[in-house]
């Protein structure tokens, strides 16, 4: 039986029925007195508003197919991702926002360009229909990895300050003193994507693959695209974790091999 092209269109009343599913989560919160119903309602409203806005913006950008409009949207996405990555960490330091932004900009554009221009061969390589969804996935996974890596590294430097300073006083270089916590931080940043790669196709069907199948694509081409995406996300997460860790290392250790622990600030309420 031939597949029908395109996903089945949804009406507003169907979305309203889907929204009723959230009531189940709200009922659980009320029944167990979790106190999450307000946050759940706000999150649901934000989901609808943000997705509708991005839908209208994407339609506009796709229609224009202009590089300047695309770059403006990409800048907003990267700024938002950088801010989200930093805010998730329980500790911070001056300049961390700039580091997260630059890291996501480098990893996001590099991996997305590699996929669109070299792997897929899109003409032009910055075609919005490819760049925006792919970069969005990179940023979503990248900010998680960066956040976990940053939080782990800052926590280690803050809690293990005395031990690190003792090692430095005994003649260890700044790299020798920080190598273990830095490696652990990068490993922690990589855990989510490694877990996702381990169960993809068995436990979960990723969003891009599911979207293509719902849109009428045959499963095998959708699978091939998803393989490319998973490899892209793994590379971007690894590169992002390493870059943000090295940036933090350079900011918190001076050339005299001293730890500037006073630069680490704990966020209020955490």
C-alpha positions as CSV (number, residue, x, y, z in Angstrom):
1,X,0.0,0.0,0.0
2,X,1.6,3.3,-1.1
3,X,2.4,5.8,1.6
4,X,0.6,9.1,1.6
5,X,3.0,12.1,1.3
6,X,3.1,14.6,4.1
7,X,1.9,14.4,7.7
8,X,-1.8,14.4,8.5
9,X,-2.8,18.0,9.3
10,X,-4.0,18.9,12.8
11,X,-6.8,21.2,13.6
12,X,-6.9,23.5,16.6
13,X,-9.5,21.4,18.3
14,X,-7.2,18.4,18.0
15,X,-4.4,20.4,19.8
16,X,-6.9,21.2,22.5
17,X,-7.6,17.5,23.0
18,X,-3.8,16.9,23.2
19,X,-3.5,19.6,25.8
20,X,-5.9,17.7,28.0
21,X,-3.2,15.1,28.4
22,X,-1.3,17.6,30.5
23,X,-4.2,17.6,33.0
24,X,-3.2,14.0,33.9
25,X,0.2,15.3,35.0
26,X,-1.5,18.1,36.9
27,X,-3.8,15.7,38.6
28,X,-0.8,13.6,39.8
29,X,0.8,16.7,41.2
30,X,-2.4,17.7,43.1
31,X,-3.0,14.1,44.3
32,X,0.5,13.7,45.6
33,X,0.8,17.3,46.7
34,X,3.9,17.9,44.6
35,X,3.1,21.6,44.1
36,X,4.1,21.4,40.5
37,X,0.7,22.2,38.9
38,X,1.5,26.0,38.6
39,X,4.9,25.3,37.0
40,X,3.3,22.7,34.7
41,X,0.6,25.2,33.6
42,X,3.2,27.9,32.9
43,X,5.5,25.4,31.1
44,X,2.5,24.3,28.9
45,X,1.6,27.9,28.0
46,X,5.3,28.7,27.2
47,X,5.5,25.6,25.1
48,X,2.5,26.6,22.9
49,X,3.6,30.3,22.6
50,X,7.2,29.6,21.9
51,X,6.5,26.9,19.3
52,X,3.9,29.0,17.5
53,X,6.3,31.9,17.4
54,X,9.1,29.8,16.1
55,X,6.7,28.3,13.5
56,X,5.8,31.8,12.2
57,X,9.5,32.8,12.2
58,X,10.6,29.7,10.3
59,X,7.9,30.1,7.7
60,X,9.2,33.7,7.2
61,X,12.8,32.7,7.0
62,X,12.1,29.7,4.7
63,X,10.3,32.0,2.4
64,X,13.1,34.5,2.2
65,X,16.0,32.1,1.9
66,X,18.4,35.0,2.7
67,X,21.7,34.5,4.5
68,X,21.3,37.7,6.6
69,X,17.9,36.7,7.9
70,X,19.2,33.2,8.7
71,X,22.2,34.6,10.6
72,X,19.9,36.8,12.7
73,X,17.9,33.7,13.7
74,X,21.0,31.7,14.4
75,X,22.4,34.4,16.6
76,X,19.2,34.5,18.7
77,X,19.3,30.7,19.1
78,X,22.9,30.6,20.1
79,X,22.5,33.4,22.7
80,X,19.5,31.7,24.2
81,X,21.3,28.3,24.3
82,X,24.4,29.9,25.9
83,X,22.3,31.6,28.6
84,X,20.4,28.4,29.3
85,X,23.6,26.4,29.6
86,X,25.2,28.7,32.1
87,X,22.0,29.2,34.2
88,X,21.8,25.5,34.9
89,X,25.1,25.4,36.7
90,X,25.1,25.9,40.5
91,X,28.3,28.0,40.3
92,X,29.5,30.7,37.9
93,X,32.4,33.0,37.3
94,X,32.9,36.3,35.4
95,X,33.1,35.7,31.7
96,X,31.2,32.4,31.7
97,X,28.5,33.7,29.4
98,X,30.9,34.7,26.8
99,X,32.7,31.4,27.0
100,X,29.4,29.4,26.6
101,X,28.3,31.6,23.7
102,X,31.6,31.2,21.8
103,X,31.7,27.5,22.5
104,X,28.2,26.9,21.2
105,X,28.8,29.2,18.2
106,X,31.9,27.2,17.2
107,X,30.6,23.7,17.8
108,X,27.2,24.5,16.3
109,X,28.3,26.1,13.1
110,X,31.2,23.7,12.6
111,X,29.2,20.5,12.9
112,X,26.2,21.9,11.1
113,X,28.4,23.0,8.2
114,X,30.1,19.6,8.1
115,X,26.7,17.9,7.8
116,X,24.9,20.2,5.3
117,X,27.9,20.9,3.0
118,X,30.0,17.8,3.2
119,X,27.7,14.9,4.2
120,X,24.3,15.9,2.7
121,X,25.7,18.3,0.0
122,X,22.9,21.0,0.3
123,X,23.1,23.8,-2.2
124,X,23.6,26.4,-0.8
125,X,25.0,24.9,2.4
126,X,23.1,27.4,4.6
127,X,19.7,26.4,3.2
128,X,17.4,27.3,6.2
129,X,15.3,24.1,5.9
130,X,18.4,22.1,6.8
131,X,20.5,24.5,8.9
132,X,17.9,25.6,11.4
133,X,16.6,22.2,12.5
134,X,20.1,20.7,12.6
135,X,21.6,23.6,14.5
136,X,18.6,23.5,16.9
137,X,19.4,19.8,17.7
138,X,23.1,20.6,18.2
139,X,22.4,23.5,20.5
140,X,19.8,21.5,22.5
141,X,22.2,18.7,23.2
142,X,25.3,20.9,23.3
143,X,23.9,23.1,26.1
144,X,23.1,20.1,28.2
145,X,26.7,18.8,27.8
146,X,28.2,22.2,28.5
147,X,26.0,22.7,31.5
148,X,26.9,19.4,33.1
149,X,30.6,19.8,32.3
150,X,30.7,23.3,33.7
151,X,28.8,22.4,36.8
152,X,31.1,19.4,37.5
153,X,34.3,21.3,36.9
154,X,33.4,24.3,39.0
155,X,32.1,22.1,41.8
156,X,35.3,20.2,41.9
157,X,37.5,23.3,41.8
158,X,35.5,24.8,44.6
159,X,35.1,21.8,46.9
160,X,38.7,20.5,46.3
161,X,40.4,23.8,46.5
162,X,42.7,22.9,49.4
163,X,43.9,19.7,47.7
164,X,44.5,21.4,44.4
165,X,46.4,24.2,46.1
166,X,48.5,21.7,48.0
167,X,49.4,19.9,44.8
168,X,50.4,23.2,43.3
169,X,52.5,24.1,46.3
170,X,54.3,20.8,46.0
171,X,55.4,21.6,42.5
172,X,52.6,20.3,40.3
173,X,51.7,22.4,37.3
174,X,48.2,23.9,36.9
175,X,47.5,21.2,34.3
176,X,48.6,18.4,36.5
177,X,46.5,19.7,39.3
178,X,43.3,20.1,37.3
179,X,43.6,17.2,34.9
180,X,41.6,14.7,36.9
181,X,38.6,17.0,37.7
182,X,38.7,18.4,34.1
183,X,38.6,14.9,32.6
184,X,35.7,13.9,34.9
185,X,33.8,17.0,33.9
186,X,34.1,16.3,30.2
187,X,33.1,12.7,30.9
188,X,30.0,13.9,32.7
189,X,29.1,16.2,29.9
190,X,29.3,13.3,27.4
191,X,27.0,11.0,29.4
192,X,23.6,12.1,28.1
193,X,24.6,11.7,24.4
194,X,26.3,8.4,25.1
195,X,23.2,7.1,26.8
196,X,21.0,8.3,24.0
197,X,23.2,6.6,21.4
198,X,23.1,3.3,23.4
199,X,19.3,3.1,23.3
200,X,18.4,4.8,20.1
201,X,16.2,2.6,17.9
202,X,15.6,0.1,20.7
203,X,14.1,2.1,23.5
204,X,13.5,5.5,21.7
205,X,12.8,6.7,18.2
206,X,14.4,10.1,17.9
207,X,12.4,13.2,17.0
208,X,13.9,13.8,13.6
209,X,13.4,10.2,12.5
210,X,9.8,10.1,13.8
211,X,9.1,13.4,12.1
212,X,10.3,12.2,8.8
213,X,8.2,9.0,9.0
214,X,5.1,10.9,10.0
215,X,5.7,13.2,7.1
216,X,5.6,10.2,4.8
217,X,9.2,9.3,4.3
218,X,10.3,5.6,4.1
219,X,11.8,4.3,7.3
220,X,15.3,3.5,5.9
221,X,16.1,7.1,4.5
222,X,14.8,8.4,7.9
223,X,17.1,6.0,9.7
224,X,20.1,7.2,7.6
225,X,19.4,10.8,8.4
226,X,19.1,9.9,12.1
227,X,22.5,8.1,12.1
228,X,24.1,11.3,10.7
229,X,22.4,13.4,13.3
230,X,23.5,11.2,16.2
231,X,27.1,11.3,15.1
232,X,26.8,15.1,14.7
233,X,25.5,15.4,18.2
234,X,28.2,13.2,19.7
235,X,30.9,15.3,18.0
236,X,29.3,18.6,19.0
237,X,28.8,17.6,22.6
238,X,32.4,16.3,22.9
239,X,33.9,19.4,21.3
240,X,31.7,21.7,23.4
241,X,32.5,20.0,26.7
242,X,36.2,20.2,26.0
243,X,36.2,23.8,24.8
244,X,34.2,25.0,27.8
245,X,36.4,23.0,30.2
246,X,39.5,24.5,28.7
247,X,38.0,28.0,28.8
248,X,37.2,27.6,32.5
249,X,40.7,26.3,33.1
250,X,42.3,29.3,31.5
251,X,40.0,31.7,33.4
252,X,40.6,30.2,36.8
253,X,44.3,29.4,36.7
254,X,46.9,32.1,36.0
255,X,50.3,31.8,34.4
256,X,51.9,31.5,37.8
257,X,50.1,28.2,38.3
258,X,47.7,29.6,40.9
259,X,44.0,28.7,41.3
260,X,41.8,31.8,41.4
261,X,39.1,30.1,43.5
262,X,37.8,33.5,44.6
263,X,36.4,34.0,41.1
264,X,34.0,31.1,41.6
265,X,30.6,32.3,42.8
266,X,27.7,30.2,44.1
267,X,24.3,31.1,42.8
268,X,21.9,32.3,45.4
269,X,19.3,29.8,46.5
270,X,21.4,26.8,45.4
